[in-house]
Amino acid sequence: MVRLPASLERKLAELFPHIHEREQWVADTLEDAMENAEPAVHEKLPEHVGGTLHLFSDGGSRGNPGQAAIAWIIEDPARGVILKQHAECIGVETNNIAEYRALLEGLKVAQRYRPNRLICHLDSELVVRQLSGEYQVKMQTLQPYVEEIRAITMELPDVVFKHIPRSDNYRADALVNKVLNEQERGSRRAIPNSQKPPPYRPPQQFFGRGEY
């Protein structure tokens, strides 16, 4: 039986006068804790380790700021396969924050594959030039993303940020638009009837007295 502190033993004695009840309660509590802890085991690392990987990321905002979404795709060019991809809405943000969020989230996952070289493809020239040091980061809201991205790149052997045309980033762009379209459709379905505009009714015509 597990040895408990004296103060806890006294508390348990007040709650459970009989010793077998106390022992059963402790056993049940430990068993529940162990069962709940099982999902917390470290997630299995990806099978692919090393090599050169490509990361395509994109972020967009409808309204700037407006409803925004991010998407990223990790690709193994040697095997010609997509290792992992993801897209999600991130709430109301600007285009620039969406672009940085997409790159950051993609980098976090790509890091787990331990690439020897990671080439990050973005259609945002601003982000690429800021990360390469050509442009200064003047907006304070972007600075935390820049710092976190640079910290991740310091832990990888070789990271390249490459600007590409939007047409070459069509897969990530399509994922962004897909989740934004789904979000908009969901928002329209969620509008209560009381908030919907009344149906159109043509104006009534009045005849007589020369009025129309």
C-alpha positions as CSV (number, residue, x, y, z in Angstrom):
1,M,0.0,0.0,0.0
2,V,1.2,3.5,-0.8
3,R,2.5,5.4,2.3
4,L,0.6,8.8,2.6
5,P,1.6,11.8,4.6
6,A,0.2,11.9,8.2
7,S,-2.0,14.9,7.5
8,L,-3.6,13.2,4.5
9,E,-4.1,10.0,6.5
10,R,-6.0,12.0,9.1
11,K,-8.2,13.6,6.5
12,L,-8.9,10.2,4.9
13,A,-9.7,8.7,8.3
14,E,-12.3,11.4,8.8
15,L,-13.9,10.7,5.4
16,F,-13.5,6.9,5.6
17,P,-13.6,5.5,9.1
18,H,-12.9,1.9,8.0
19,I,-9.4,1.2,6.7
20,H,-10.5,-1.0,3.9
21,E,-12.6,1.9,2.5
22,R,-9.5,4.2,2.7
23,E,-7.4,1.7,0.9
24,Q,-10.0,1.1,-1.8
25,W,-10.3,4.9,-2.4
26,V,-6.6,5.3,-2.7
27,A,-6.3,2.3,-5.1
28,D,-9.2,3.7,-7.2
29,T,-7.7,7.2,-7.3
30,L,-4.3,5.9,-8.4
31,E,-5.8,3.6,-11.1
32,D,-7.8,6.5,-12.5
33,A,-4.7,8.8,-12.6
34,M,-2.7,6.1,-14.4
35,E,-5.4,5.6,-17.0
36,N,-5.8,9.3,-17.6
37,A,-2.0,9.7,-18.0
38,E,-1.7,7.1,-20.8
39,P,-2.6,9.6,-23.6
40,A,0.1,11.9,-22.4
41,V,2.9,9.6,-23.6
42,H,5.1,11.4,-26.1
43,E,3.8,11.3,-29.6
44,K,5.7,8.9,-31.9
45,L,8.2,10.7,-34.0
46,P,7.8,10.7,-37.8
47,E,9.4,7.8,-39.5
48,H,11.1,10.1,-42.0
49,V,14.3,11.7,-40.6
50,G,16.8,13.9,-42.3
51,G,17.1,14.8,-46.0
52,T,15.8,17.9,-47.8
53,L,12.2,18.8,-47.2
54,H,10.0,21.5,-48.7
55,L,7.5,23.6,-46.7
56,F,4.8,25.5,-48.5
57,S,2.8,27.9,-46.4
58,D,0.1,30.5,-47.0
59,G,-2.2,32.7,-44.9
60,G,-5.0,34.9,-45.9
61,S,-7.5,37.4,-44.4
62,R,-10.8,38.4,-46.0
63,G,-11.1,42.0,-44.9
64,N,-7.6,42.6,-43.6
65,P,-8.3,42.5,-40.8
66,G,-11.0,39.9,-41.2
67,Q,-11.7,36.2,-40.9
68,A,-8.3,34.6,-41.5
69,A,-7.0,31.1,-42.2
70,I,-3.6,29.4,-42.5
71,A,-2.3,26.4,-44.4
72,W,0.9,24.5,-44.7
73,I,2.2,21.5,-46.6
74,I,5.4,19.5,-45.9
75,E,6.7,17.6,-48.9
76,D,9.5,15.1,-49.4
77,P,10.8,16.0,-52.9
78,A,13.0,12.9,-53.1
79,R,10.0,10.6,-52.8
80,G,7.5,13.0,-54.3
81,V,5.1,12.6,-51.4
82,I,3.3,15.0,-49.0
83,L,4.3,14.1,-45.4
84,K,1.8,16.2,-43.7
85,Q,-0.6,19.1,-44.4
86,H,-2.9,21.2,-42.4
87,A,-5.3,24.2,-42.7
88,E,-7.4,26.0,-40.1
89,C,-9.2,29.3,-39.4
90,I,-7.5,31.5,-36.9
91,G,-10.2,34.1,-36.2
92,V,-10.0,37.8,-37.1
93,E,-6.4,38.7,-38.2
94,T,-4.5,40.6,-40.8
95,N,-2.9,39.1,-43.9
96,N,0.6,39.5,-42.6
97,I,-0.2,37.8,-39.3
98,A,-1.9,35.0,-41.2
99,E,1.2,34.6,-43.3
100,Y,3.5,34.5,-40.3
101,R,1.3,32.1,-38.4
102,A,1.1,29.7,-41.3
103,L,4.9,29.6,-41.6
104,L,5.4,29.3,-37.9
105,E,3.0,26.4,-37.4
106,G,4.5,24.6,-40.5
107,L,8.0,25.1,-39.1
108,K,7.1,23.5,-35.8
109,V,5.9,20.4,-37.5
110,A,8.7,20.3,-40.1
111,Q,11.2,20.5,-37.2
112,R,10.0,17.1,-36.0
113,Y,11.2,15.5,-39.2
114,R,14.7,16.6,-38.5
115,P,15.5,17.7,-42.0
116,N,19.1,18.4,-43.0
117,R,17.8,21.2,-45.2
118,L,14.4,22.8,-45.1
119,I,13.3,25.1,-48.0
120,C,10.3,27.3,-47.0
121,H,8.2,28.5,-50.0
122,L,6.0,31.6,-49.5
123,D,4.2,33.9,-51.8
124,S,4.6,36.8,-49.4
125,E,7.6,38.8,-50.5
126,L,7.3,40.9,-47.4
127,V,7.7,38.0,-45.0
128,V,10.6,36.5,-46.9
129,R,12.5,39.9,-47.0
130,Q,11.8,40.5,-43.3
131,L,13.1,37.1,-42.3
132,S,16.2,37.5,-44.5
133,G,17.0,40.9,-43.0
134,E,16.4,42.9,-46.1
135,Y,13.4,44.7,-44.6
136,Q,12.9,45.9,-41.0
137,V,10.0,44.6,-39.0
138,K,8.2,47.8,-38.1
139,M,5.0,46.3,-36.8
140,Q,5.2,45.3,-33.2
141,T,2.5,42.7,-33.7
142,L,4.8,40.8,-36.0
143,Q,7.9,40.8,-33.9
144,P,7.0,37.8,-31.7
145,Y,6.4,35.6,-34.7
146,V,9.7,36.7,-36.2
147,E,11.6,35.9,-33.0
148,E,10.0,32.5,-32.6
149,I,10.6,31.6,-36.3
150,R,14.3,32.6,-36.0
151,A,14.6,30.6,-32.8
152,I,13.4,27.4,-34.6
153,T,15.7,28.0,-37.6
154,M,18.6,28.2,-35.2
155,E,17.9,24.6,-34.1
156,L,17.9,23.3,-37.7
157,P,21.0,22.7,-39.8
158,D,19.9,24.7,-42.8
159,V,16.7,26.7,-43.5
160,V,16.0,28.7,-46.7
161,F,13.1,31.2,-47.2
162,K,12.1,31.4,-50.8
163,H,9.6,33.7,-52.4
164,I,7.5,32.1,-55.1
165,P,4.5,33.4,-57.2
166,R,1.1,32.7,-55.9
167,S,0.5,30.4,-58.9
168,D,3.3,28.1,-57.6
169,N,1.8,28.1,-54.1
170,Y,-1.7,27.1,-55.4
171,R,-2.0,24.0,-53.1
172,A,-1.6,26.0,-49.9
173,D,-3.7,28.8,-51.2
174,A,-6.5,26.4,-52.1
175,L,-6.5,25.0,-48.6
176,V,-6.8,28.5,-47.1
177,N,-9.7,29.4,-49.3
178,K,-11.4,26.0,-48.6
179,V,-11.5,26.5,-44.9
180,L,-12.5,30.2,-45.2
181,N,-15.4,29.2,-47.5
182,E,-16.5,26.5,-45.0
183,Q,-16.3,29.0,-42.2
184,E,-18.4,31.5,-44.1
185,R,-21.0,28.9,-44.9
186,G,-21.1,27.8,-41.3
187,S,-21.6,31.4,-40.1
188,R,-24.5,31.9,-42.4
189,R,-26.2,28.7,-41.2
190,A,-25.7,29.8,-37.6
191,I,-27.6,33.1,-38.0
192,P,-30.8,32.9,-35.9
193,N,-34.1,33.5,-37.7
194,S,-34.7,36.6,-35.6
195,Q,-31.5,38.2,-37.0
196,K,-32.2,37.3,-40.6
197,P,-33.5,40.2,-42.9
198,P,-37.3,39.9,-43.6
199,P,-38.2,38.4,-47.0
200,Y,-38.7,40.9,-49.9
201,R,-42.2,42.0,-50.5
202,P,-43.0,44.2,-53.5
203,P,-44.5,47.6,-52.7
204,Q,-48.3,47.7,-52.7
205,Q,-50.0,49.7,-55.5
206,F,-52.9,51.9,-54.6
207,F,-55.5,52.7,-57.2
208,G,-57.9,55.5,-57.0
209,R,-57.6,59.2,-56.5
210,G,-54.9,59.2,-59.1
211,E,-52.3,57.6,-56.8
212,Y,-50.0,54.8,-57.9
